[in-house]
Amino acid sequence: MYRNKINLVTSADMQEFVRIATAENGEVKLIDGNGFCVNGKSLLGAMATVEWKSLYCVKGWRENRGYI
């Protein structure tokens, strides 16, 4: 499992992140400090994180167990 704190500020940041995440095998999730998550391979998901106070990229996600 990988969990890294990131910042997505501009639309260019979001587009670049989604481009890189889409090239990865497996799931990539964006989560906030409270555990709310969105698909990291989705531009709409990345745009939804703009208002979050903290943002983490998680790879190695299991839906029924959270991140591993």
Biopython code that builds the backbone (N, CA, C, O; Angstrom):
import numpy as np
from Bio.PDB.StructureBuilder import StructureBuilder

atoms = [
    (1, "MET", "N", (0.834, -1.169, 0.000)),
    (1, "MET", "CA", (0.000, 0.000, 0.000)),
    (1, "MET", "C", (0.877, 1.229, 0.000)),
    (1, "MET", "O", (1.874, 1.314, 0.716)),
    (2, "TYR", "N", (0.490, 2.148, -0.797)),
    (2, "TYR", "CA", (1.165, 3.436, -0.832)),
    (2, "TYR", "C", (0.160, 4.505, -0.441)),
    (2, "TYR", "O", (-0.954, 4.532, -0.965)),
    (3, "ARG", "N", (0.538, 5.375, 0.462)),
    (3, "ARG", "CA", (-0.321, 6.503, 0.865)),
    (3, "ARG", "C", (0.568, 7.731, 0.950)),
    (3, "ARG", "O", (1.442, 7.824, 1.812)),
    (4, "ASN", "N", (0.335, 8.670, 0.047)),
    (4, "ASN", "CA", (1.154, 9.877, -0.021)),
    (4, "ASN", "C", (0.290, 11.117, 0.011)),
    (4, "ASN", "O", (-0.733, 11.187, -0.671)),
    (5, "LYS", "N", (0.696, 12.095, 0.798)),
    (5, "LYS", "CA", (0.001, 13.386, 0.850)),
    (5, "LYS", "C", (0.350, 14.152, -0.422)),
    (5, "LYS", "O", (1.520, 14.267, -0.787)),
    (6, "ILE", "N", (-0.671, 14.672, -1.088)),
    (6, "ILE", "CA", (-0.461, 15.417, -2.329)),
    (6, "ILE", "C", (-1.268, 16.711, -2.299)),
    (6, "ILE", "O", (-2.130, 16.903, -1.442)),
    (7, "ASN", "N", (-0.973, 17.587, -3.243)),
    (7, "ASN", "CA", (-1.730, 18.825, -3.460)),
    (7, "ASN", "C", (-2.100, 18.904, -4.932)),
    (7, "ASN", "O", (-1.236, 18.812, -5.805)),
    (8, "LEU", "N", (-3.368, 19.072, -5.198)),
    (8, "LEU", "CA", (-3.859, 19.317, -6.553)),
    (8, "LEU", "C", (-4.504, 20.690, -6.537)),
    (8, "LEU", "O", (-5.627, 20.845, -6.056)),
    (9, "VAL", "N", (-3.801, 21.689, -7.060)),
    (9, "VAL", "CA", (-4.254, 23.069, -6.950)),
    (9, "VAL", "C", (-4.912, 23.556, -8.232)),
    (9, "VAL", "O", (-6.013, 24.106, -8.200)),
    (10, "THR", "N", (-4.248, 23.355, -9.345)),
    (10, "THR", "CA", (-4.755, 23.869, -10.622)),
    (10, "THR", "C", (-5.376, 22.738, -11.435)),
    (10, "THR", "O", (-5.173, 21.558, -11.147)),
    (11, "SER", "N", (-6.134, 23.123, -12.454)),
    (11, "SER", "CA", (-6.715, 22.103, -13.329)),
    (11, "SER", "C", (-5.615, 21.344, -14.066)),
    (11, "SER", "O", (-5.783, 20.164, -14.374)),
    (12, "ALA", "N", (-4.504, 21.996, -14.351)),
    (12, "ALA", "CA", (-3.374, 21.313, -14.987)),
    (12, "ALA", "C", (-2.792, 20.251, -14.053)),
    (12, "ALA", "O", (-2.412, 19.170, -14.504)),
    (13, "ASP", "N", (-2.720, 20.553, -12.750)),
    (13, "ASP", "CA", (-2.265, 19.563, -11.753)),
    (13, "ASP", "C", (-3.175, 18.341, -11.784)),
    (13, "ASP", "O", (-2.702, 17.204, -11.782)),
    (14, "MET", "N", (-4.473, 18.580, -11.812)),
    (14, "MET", "CA", (-5.440, 17.492, -11.790)),
    (14, "MET", "C", (-5.354, 16.647, -13.054)),
    (14, "MET", "O", (-5.389, 15.418, -12.984)),
    (15, "GLN", "N", (-5.243, 17.292, -14.196)),
    (15, "GLN", "CA", (-5.140, 16.564, -15.458)),
    (15, "GLN", "C", (-3.867, 15.718, -15.500)),
    (15, "GLN", "O", (-3.902, 14.576, -15.958)),
    (16, "GLU", "N", (-2.757, 16.260, -15.031)),
    (16, "GLU", "CA", (-1.498, 15.517, -15.009)),
    (16, "GLU", "C", (-1.582, 14.339, -14.046)),
    (16, "GLU", "O", (-1.114, 13.245, -14.363)),
    (17, "PHE", "N", (-2.172, 14.551, -12.877)),
    (17, "PHE", "CA", (-2.321, 13.465, -11.914)),
    (17, "PHE", "C", (-3.161, 12.341, -12.506)),
    (17, "PHE", "O", (-2.775, 11.175, -12.420)),
    (18, "VAL", "N", (-4.295, 12.668, -13.101)),
    (18, "VAL", "CA", (-5.187, 11.658, -13.681)),
    (18, "VAL", "C", (-4.482, 10.925, -14.818)),
    (18, "VAL", "O", (-4.659, 9.716, -14.970)),
    (19, "ARG", "N", (-3.695, 11.624, -15.609)),
    (19, "ARG", "CA", (-2.946, 10.983, -16.698)),
    (19, "ARG", "C", (-1.980, 9.941, -16.136)),
    (19, "ARG", "O", (-1.897, 8.826, -16.651)),
    (20, "ILE", "N", (-1.256, 10.301, -15.085)),
    (20, "ILE", "CA", (-0.295, 9.388, -14.465)),
    (20, "ILE", "C", (-1.026, 8.232, -13.777)),
    (20, "ILE", "O", (-0.619, 7.078, -13.913)),
    (21, "ALA", "N", (-2.100, 8.531, -13.042)),
    (21, "ALA", "CA", (-2.848, 7.500, -12.316)),
    (21, "ALA", "C", (-3.467, 6.486, -13.268)),
    (21, "ALA", "O", (-3.510, 5.292, -12.972)),
    (22, "THR", "N", (-3.944, 6.967, -14.412)),
    (22, "THR", "CA", (-4.573, 6.082, -15.394)),
    (22, "THR", "C", (-3.581, 5.066, -15.943)),
    (22, "THR", "O", (-3.971, 3.957, -16.306)),
    (23, "ALA", "N", (-2.323, 5.424, -16.007)),
    (23, "ALA", "CA", (-1.290, 4.516, -16.512)),
    (23, "ALA", "C", (-0.911, 3.436, -15.500)),
    (23, "ALA", "O", (-0.266, 2.452, -15.865)),
    (24, "GLU", "N", (-1.298, 3.603, -14.242)),
    (24, "GLU", "CA", (-0.978, 2.632, -13.195)),
    (24, "GLU", "C", (-1.905, 1.422, -13.269)),
    (24, "GLU", "O", (-3.075, 1.546, -13.631)),
    (25, "ASN", "N", (-1.373, 0.254, -12.925)),
    (25, "ASN", "CA", (-2.196, -0.951, -12.793)),
    (25, "ASN", "C", (-2.896, -0.914, -11.438)),
    (25, "ASN", "O", (-2.334, -0.419, -10.461)),
    (26, "GLY", "N", (-4.097, -1.427, -11.377)),
    (26, "GLY", "CA", (-4.828, -1.467, -10.119)),
    (26, "GLY", "C", (-5.521, -0.153, -9.820)),
    (26, "GLY", "O", (-5.510, 0.784, -10.618)),
    (27, "GLU", "N", (-6.122, -0.117, -8.645)),
    (27, "GLU", "CA", (-6.890, 1.058, -8.257)),
    (27, "GLU", "C", (-6.006, 2.148, -7.670)),
    (27, "GLU", "O", (-5.026, 1.868, -6.980)),
    (28, "VAL", "N", (-6.365, 3.381, -7.951)),
    (28, "VAL", "CA", (-5.744, 4.553, -7.345)),
    (28, "VAL", "C", (-6.888, 5.373, -6.771)),
    (28, "VAL", "O", (-7.821, 5.733, -7.487)),
    (29, "LYS", "N", (-6.816, 5.664, -5.489)),
    (29, "LYS", "CA", (-7.874, 6.415, -4.827)),
    (29, "LYS", "C", (-7.316, 7.718, -4.279)),
    (29, "LYS", "O", (-6.141, 7.798, -3.922)),
    (30, "LEU", "N", (-8.153, 8.725, -4.215)),
    (30, "LEU", "CA", (-7.849, 9.975, -3.528)),
    (30, "LEU", "C", (-8.715, 10.001, -2.285)),
    (30, "LEU", "O", (-9.937, 9.879, -2.379)),
    (31, "ILE", "N", (-8.097, 10.159, -1.115)),
    (31, "ILE", "CA", (-8.865, 10.178, 0.128)),
    (31, "ILE", "C", (-8.534, 11.432, 0.921)),
    (31, "ILE", "O", (-7.455, 12.008, 0.783)),
    (32, "ASP", "N", (-9.488, 11.844, 1.758)),
    (32, "ASP", "CA", (-9.226, 12.974, 2.648)),
    (32, "ASP", "C", (-8.891, 12.438, 4.038)),
    (32, "ASP", "O", (-8.846, 11.224, 4.239)),
    (33, "GLY", "N", (-8.660, 13.317, 4.977)),
    (33, "GLY", "CA", (-8.288, 12.919, 6.329)),
    (33, "GLY", "C", (-9.373, 12.170, 7.075)),
    (33, "GLY", "O", (-9.092, 11.524, 8.084)),
    (34, "ASN", "N", (-10.620, 12.244, 6.594)),
    (34, "ASN", "CA", (-11.740, 11.562, 7.239)),
    (34, "ASN", "C", (-12.087, 10.232, 6.584)),
    (34, "ASN", "O", (-13.016, 9.553, 7.020)),
    (35, "GLY", "N", (-11.350, 9.852, 5.537)),
    (35, "GLY", "CA", (-11.587, 8.578, 4.870)),
    (35, "GLY", "C", (-12.525, 8.642, 3.675)),
    (35, "GLY", "O", (-12.769, 7.616, 3.040)),
    (36, "PHE", "N", (-13.063, 9.826, 3.344)),
    (36, "PHE", "CA", (-13.896, 9.947, 2.149)),
    (36, "PHE", "C", (-13.002, 9.718, 0.941)),
    (36, "PHE", "O", (-11.893, 10.250, 0.895)),
    (37, "CYS", "N", (-13.457, 8.934, -0.046)),
    (37, "CYS", "CA", (-12.583, 8.629, -1.177)),
    (37, "CYS", "C", (-13.294, 8.790, -2.515)),
    (37, "CYS", "O", (-14.515, 8.675, -2.619)),
    (38, "VAL", "N", (-12.477, 9.061, -3.538)),
    (38, "VAL", "CA", (-12.933, 9.136, -4.921)),
    (38, "VAL", "C", (-11.912, 8.407, -5.792)),
    (38, "VAL", "O", (-10.782, 8.151, -5.374)),
    (39, "ASN", "N", (-12.331, 8.085, -6.994)),
    (39, "ASN", "CA", (-11.462, 7.402, -7.944)),
    (39, "ASN", "C", (-10.360, 8.359, -8.410)),
    (39, "ASN", "O", (-10.650, 9.441, -8.921)),
    (40, "GLY", "N", (-9.111, 7.964, -8.235)),
    (40, "GLY", "CA", (-7.980, 8.798, -8.643)),
    (40, "GLY", "C", (-7.742, 8.812, -10.133)),
    (40, "GLY", "O", (-6.966, 9.629, -10.628)),
    (41, "LYS", "N", (-8.402, 7.913, -10.865)),
    (41, "LYS", "CA", (-8.238, 7.866, -12.316)),
    (41, "LYS", "C", (-9.310, 8.678, -13.033)),
    (41, "LYS", "O", (-9.404, 8.646, -14.260)),
    (42, "SER", "N", (-10.110, 9.400, -12.270)),
    (42, "SER", "CA", (-11.219, 10.179, -12.806)),
    (42, "SER", "C", (-10.945, 11.670, -12.636)),
    (42, "SER", "O", (-10.642, 12.126, -11.533)),
    (43, "LEU", "N", (-11.049, 12.421, -13.716)),
    (43, "LEU", "CA", (-10.873, 13.866, -13.628)),
    (43, "LEU", "C", (-11.967, 14.475, -12.753)),
    (43, "LEU", "O", (-11.701, 15.404, -11.990)),
    (44, "LEU", "N", (-13.173, 13.971, -12.854)),
    (44, "LEU", "CA", (-14.262, 14.462, -12.009)),
    (44, "LEU", "C", (-13.961, 14.184, -10.537)),
    (44, "LEU", "O", (-14.224, 15.031, -9.682)),
    (45, "GLY", "N", (-13.413, 13.005, -10.234)),
    (45, "GLY", "CA", (-13.022, 12.684, -8.873)),
    (45, "GLY", "C", (-11.952, 13.631, -8.360)),
    (45, "GLY", "O", (-12.034, 14.111, -7.229)),
    (46, "ALA", "N", (-10.941, 13.902, -9.191)),
    (46, "ALA", "CA", (-9.868, 14.820, -8.800)),
    (46, "ALA", "C", (-10.415, 16.223, -8.560)),
    (46, "ALA", "O", (-9.986, 16.908, -7.631)),
    (47, "MET", "N", (-11.364, 16.652, -9.396)),
    (47, "MET", "CA", (-11.945, 17.985, -9.227)),
    (47, "MET", "C", (-12.754, 18.092, -7.938)),
    (47, "MET", "O", (-12.867, 19.174, -7.362)),
    (48, "ALA", "N", (-13.315, 16.973, -7.486)),
    (48, "ALA", "CA", (-14.121, 16.973, -6.258)),
    (48, "ALA", "C", (-13.273, 17.210, -5.015)),
    (48, "ALA", "O", (-13.814, 17.533, -3.957)),
    (49, "THR", "N", (-11.957, 17.058, -5.119)),
    (49, "THR", "CA", (-11.076, 17.181, -3.957)),
    (49, "THR", "C", (-10.643, 18.617, -3.670)),
    (49, "THR", "O", (-9.932, 18.854, -2.694)),
    (50, "VAL", "N", (-11.046, 19.559, -4.479)),
    (50, "VAL", "CA", (-10.586, 20.942, -4.350)),
    (50, "VAL", "C", (-10.867, 21.524, -2.968)),
    (50, "VAL", "O", (-10.044, 22.277, -2.447)),
    (51, "GLU", "N", (-11.983, 21.201, -2.373)),
    (51, "GLU", "CA", (-12.380, 21.761, -1.083)),
    (51, "GLU", "C", (-11.839, 20.993, 0.116)),
    (51, "GLU", "O", (-12.011, 21.429, 1.254)),
    (52, "TRP", "N", (-11.191, 19.860, -0.121)),
    (52, "TRP", "CA", (-10.695, 19.041, 0.982)),
    (52, "TRP", "C", (-9.521, 19.712, 1.677)),
    (52, "TRP", "O", (-8.683, 20.332, 1.022)),
    (53, "LYS", "N", (-9.454, 19.595, 2.991)),
    (53, "LYS", "CA", (-8.360, 20.190, 3.759)),
    (53, "LYS", "C", (-7.075, 19.377, 3.641)),
    (53, "LYS", "O", (-5.980, 19.940, 3.654)),
    (54, "SER", "N", (-7.202, 18.060, 3.527)),
    (54, "SER", "CA", (-6.037, 17.199, 3.333)),
    (54, "SER", "C", (-6.352, 16.214, 2.224)),
    (54, "SER", "O", (-7.500, 15.802, 2.062)),
    (55, "LEU", "N", (-5.345, 15.837, 1.466)),
    (55, "LEU", "CA", (-5.541, 14.969, 0.310)),
    (55, "LEU", "C", (-4.410, 13.959, 0.240)),
    (55, "LEU", "O", (-3.232, 14.312, 0.298)),
    (56, "TYR", "N", (-4.793, 12.696, 0.115)),
    (56, "TYR", "CA", (-3.812, 11.616, 0.016)),
    (56, "TYR", "C", (-4.112, 10.773, -1.213)),
    (56, "TYR", "O", (-5.271, 10.542, -1.558)),
    (57, "CYS", "N", (-3.055, 10.321, -1.865)),
    (57, "CYS", "CA", (-3.158, 9.360, -2.950)),
    (57, "CYS", "C", (-2.870, 7.991, -2.350)),
    (57, "CYS", "O", (-1.857, 7.796, -1.680)),
    (58, "VAL", "N", (-3.777, 7.040, -2.600)),
    (58, "VAL", "CA", (-3.630, 5.693, -2.051)),
    (58, "VAL", "C", (-3.664, 4.680, -3.176)),
    (58, "VAL", "O", (-4.586, 4.673, -3.991)),
    (59, "LYS", "N", (-2.655, 3.827, -3.218)),
    (59, "LYS", "CA", (-2.609, 2.705, -4.162)),
    (59, "LYS", "C", (-2.536, 1.440, -3.328)),
    (59, "LYS", "O", (-1.789, 1.383, -2.351)),
    (60, "GLY", "N", (-3.299, 0.433, -3.699)),
    (60, "GLY", "CA", (-3.378, -0.789, -2.913)),
    (60, "GLY", "C", (-4.619, -0.788, -2.061)),
    (60, "GLY", "O", (-4.583, -1.225, -0.911)),
    (61, "TRP", "N", (-5.718, -0.305, -2.602)),
    (61, "TRP", "CA", (-6.991, -0.108, -1.897)),
    (61, "TRP", "C", (-7.810, -1.393, -1.950)),
    (61, "TRP", "O", (-7.865, -2.059, -2.983)),
    (62, "ARG", "N", (-8.439, -1.733, -0.844)),
    (62, "ARG", "CA", (-9.408, -2.831, -0.798)),
    (62, "ARG", "C", (-10.715, -2.256, -0.292)),
    (62, "ARG", "O", (-10.784, -1.708, 0.808)),
    (63, "GLU", "N", (-11.733, -2.383, -1.094)),
    (63, "GLU", "CA", (-13.024, -1.732, -0.821)),
    (63, "GLU", "C", (-13.588, -2.099, 0.552)),
    (63, "GLU", "O", (-14.095, -1.232, 1.264)),
    (64, "ASN", "N", (-13.504, -3.360, 0.923)),
    (64, "ASN", "CA", (-14.132, -3.774, 2.183)),
    (64, "ASN", "C", (-13.234, -3.554, 3.398)),
    (64, "ASN", "O", (-13.698, -3.701, 4.529)),
    (65, "ARG", "N", (-11.974, -3.209, 3.200)),
    (65, "ARG", "CA", (-11.056, -3.043, 4.325)),
    (65, "ARG", "C", (-10.385, -1.678, 4.383)),
    (65, "ARG", "O", (-9.585, -1.419, 5.282)),
    (66, "GLY", "N", (-10.696, -0.814, 3.446)),
    (66, "GLY", "CA", (-9.965, 0.446, 3.380)),
    (66, "GLY", "C", (-8.608, 0.210, 2.750)),
    (66, "GLY", "O", (-8.401, -0.802, 2.079)),
    (67, "TYR", "N", (-7.697, 1.115, 2.955)),
    (67, "TYR", "CA", (-6.392, 0.932, 2.347)),
    (67, "TYR", "C", (-5.583, -0.065, 3.142)),
    (67, "TYR", "O", (-5.758, -0.214, 4.352)),
    (68, "ILE", "N", (-4.683, -0.754, 2.436)),
    (68, "ILE", "CA", (-3.854, -1.785, 3.087)),
    (68, "ILE", "C", (-2.394, -1.411, 3.042)),
    (68, "ILE", "O", (-1.550, -2.156, 3.540)),
]
sb = StructureBuilder()
sb.init_structure("model")
sb.init_model(0)
sb.init_chain("A")
sb.init_seg("    ")
for serial, (resi, resn, name, xyz) in enumerate(atoms, 1):
    if name == "N":
        sb.init_residue(resn, " ", resi, " ")
    sb.init_atom(name, np.array(xyz, "f"), 0.0, 1.0, " ", f" {name:<3s}", serial, name[0])
structure = sb.get_structure()
